[in-house]
Amino acid sequence: MKKILFVTMIALLLLSSVSFAQENPAPAPTKQGVLQSVNLNDIKEFDKKDILKKVPLDTEKLVFNIYFLEPRQILNFHKHPATDELFYIVEGRGQFTLGNNQIMVDSGSVVYGPENVFHGVVNSSNKRMVMLSVQAPKPVKMVYAENANIDCPVCGQENIIPDGAKEGDVIVCPRCHAKLKLSKSSDGKWIATQL
């Protein structure tokens, strides 16, 4: 399944005329339009305070994003009502939450986020993470999940609470691997207690 998703992402990139290997890229007219190219190493940049997102390609049909995450940073839980998104982890390791599922991803992982399904990523490692995403069709609208994050009481790592979580559910912190039981305070905020 990962190979199919990876091939799909590569096909999307080729269809949109993106090249990562070309030296000294210069737009060149083609019958289909203008060739657009970007070298990941030329735009690689990190911000200690916030996740950094760059959009090196935005066509009539799709958007190509690159996310740069320092250790402990998080791509908050969100969804796109009418747009699919395909993620490819270039480097790093972390936890990807898709709907009510959580999986560990690392360099080479591909994750498909279907339209209208909440998704987000936690860089739970001590290393930087670089992640590519392709979104289509346009327009891309974003809806953030409310009350979807919680800090681990053991290590302080911000975690994503899966969609549809209930009081009494247990999640595992992707950083310190503590088992955390979920409950709610009187004002409806999530509380995590180590088991």
N, C-alpha and C positions, 0 to 999 in steps of 0.2 A: 504494500500500500504506500509506504514512504517513497519508493522508487517512482510509482505512478504520479504522486503529488509533485515530486521533484521534476519529473519530465514535463508535467503540466506547467510548472512555474517557468522552466526554461523556454517552453514553447511560447508562453505569454511574453517573455522578455524578447525573444526573437521576433515575434509578430510586431512588437512595438519598436523594433529597430534599435535596441540597446546593446552596446558592446562594452565589456569591462576590460578587455585585453588590448584594445587598440592604443598604440602610442600616439601622442600628440593629436588627439581627436579634433577633427574639424567638420562642421556640418557640410554635408555634400548633398546636393539635390538628387532625388531619385524619382522614379515614376510614381511611387506611393506617397512621397512627401520628402521631408528633410530627415536625414540620418541624425539621430541624437545619440550621444555617447557620454559615458561618465566612468572615471576610474575611481573605485572605492577608496583607494589610498590617498587620492588627492583631496577628498572631502571628509576624511576621518577626523572626528573631533569629539571630545567629551566635555561635559560640564559637571563639576562636583556637586552642584546644588540640585539639578533637575535632569531628567532624561532629555536627550537631545534628538530631535527628529529633523531629518532633511528630506526634501522632496526634489530629487534631481530630474525627475521626469513626470510630466503631467500632460497626457494627451487627451484627445477628444473621447477616448474610450476607457482609459485606465490611468491609475495613479501608482507610481513607484516610489516607495518610502524607504529610508534607511534610518534605523533607530540605533543610538549609541547610549548604552547604559553603564554607569559606574557600578561597582559592587553595592548591593542593597537597594538599588533603584528599582522602580516598578512602573510598568505600563498599566495604568489603571483599568479596571474592568469596564468595558464598554461594548457596544454593538453598533452595527451599521444596518438599518432597517431594510435596505434593498440592494446591498453590495456584499459580495463575497470577498474574502481576504485570504491570501496565501502567504505564510511566513516561512522564511528560511534562516536558520541560525548559522551565521558565518563563523562566529567565534564566541566562546563563553559557555556558561551552563546556568540553568535556572529552572523555575517551575512555571509551566504554562497551564492556565485554567481556561477551559472551554465549556461553557454551560455549567454542568455540575461535575465535570471530570477534571482531575488534576494529574498532570504527568511531568516528569523531569525531561528536559530537553537539553541537548548540547550541540556542539559544532556538527553540522551536517544534518540536523533534524529539520523536518518539514512538517508544518501544522496547517491544516485547512480550517478556516473559520467561516462557516456558512453565514449567509445573510440572516440578520435578526437573532443571532446567538451571541450572548455575552462572552468576551474573551479578554485575557490580560496575561502579563508576564511579570514574574519576580526574578530579578538577577540575585539569586541567593548565594552566589559564589564570592570568592575574594578577588576575582578577575573581572575585567571588563567584558561586556557582551555587545556584539554587533549583530543586528537582525535586519534582514530585508523583508519587505512586504509588497505585494502587488494587490491592488484593489480594483475591482470591476464588477458591474458597470458603474459608470458615473451617472448622476452626481453622488458623491460620497457624503453621507450624513452620519453624524456620530451622536450616540446617546450613552451617557455615563450611568452606570448602576449606582444607586444611592445606598449608603450604609453597607458597602461591600468590602471594606478593608478593616483589618484588625492587627494590632501589634502583638508579637509573641511576648508573653511575660517572662520568658527565659532569656532570649537573646536580643529582643527589641526589633527583630526583622518585621517589616510591614508585610502582611499576608493578604491574599485575596480570598474572600469567602465565596465558595461556589454558589452558583445560581440555585435557588430553591432550598438553601440550607435551613435547617430547623434547629430549635433549641435541643440540646442533647447530642447533636452530631459531633463527630470528632474529625479534626483535620490535623495534618502533620506539618510542622514548620519546615520549609525546604532548606533552611539554613542550619538549625541545630537539631532537627529531627524530633523535637519534643511533640508529644501527642497533646493536642489542645481540645478540650471540650467546650463547645459553644453554648452560651446562654445569653439572655438579654437583660439589660438594666431596665429600671422603671420607665426611662425615657425612650426605650426601644433601641438603644445602641448595643452592638455586639460586645460580649465579654468573653475572653478566652482564659480558661483555667487549665493549668498543666495537670495531666493525669499521672 
